[in-house]
Amino acid sequence: MDFLITNIKKDKELFFDVKRELITEAINFPMGKTVIGKWYEGIYGYCIEASFLKPGKETRRKEPNIYDMYPMLKCEDVDVTEKFTFEDIWEYLLKIYLIHKGTFLKILVLLYRLCYFYDHNYQNDKWRYSPSDEIFKLIYDLDTLVLRDGFADKFKELKYLNLLQFILFVDLLSWNEDVKYHAPNGEPYFRNITESKTGRTNTILSIISAPLLISKFIEDIVTKTQSGGIINVRLITTVIQKFTRSRGLCVLSDSELQSALAPYLRG
């Protein structure tokens, strides 16, 4: 599966160019609904409409995020991600870990690639998530050969958010985070490299990192229960500490991610 092998992101120039273009595009979205993309039928049979609604709920705060939007994924006119929260995102990923660890790791690599636009392409004067045929087939195969039966057998969920829907939702969510934090005067602005991680980067890396750390705790419980060893509670307190210290973020370092997502993520 060489096509999934991904290098730790080092070239930031194109990354920031794409971020700037996406932020600018979103600022200029009219009020109401803007369709970002549609995935209908085709050889894989997906039925998805990815959209933003403006304005979002954070525009009504006392100190508003004036460019906040509402990410929405619809299938057959049903909003399949309505009120989908970070808790739902992490629950989704941890269920996948319990279904199949190898699939869990592959999906986290797909999210890492999403974070840094590895699978975005420039189409019709816009940057959009548009993975290669190999990546798209991988998403479909993981869905139909692993997740569909896994959610049904382990969690009695005959209807679940399919993997493409999940990835597209994370893309919209993180795009919105960039717009909220990097358009102070109606145009893209990044103060420095560290500050620029606020928004998309920290959002997706937290989505990846927290389940990775929690999965280690789950694995430790299972192993120690079977062997009669002492459970390492610090594995879960480490997650809590990371969230506390970073005000709601949980981001592993490049070296930690590389180790956790081997052999797919490389330095």
PyMOL commands that set and color helices and strands:
alter all, ss='L'
color gray80, all
select helices_A, chain A and resi 2-4+12-27+57-60+86-99+101-115+133-155+163-181+193-196+200-227+234-245+254-260
alter helices_A, ss='H'
color red, helices_A
select strands_A, chain A and resi 6-7+32-41+46-54+70-75+78-79+120-123+126-129+265-266
alter strands_A, ss='S'
color yellow, strands_A
deselect
rebuild
show_as cartoon
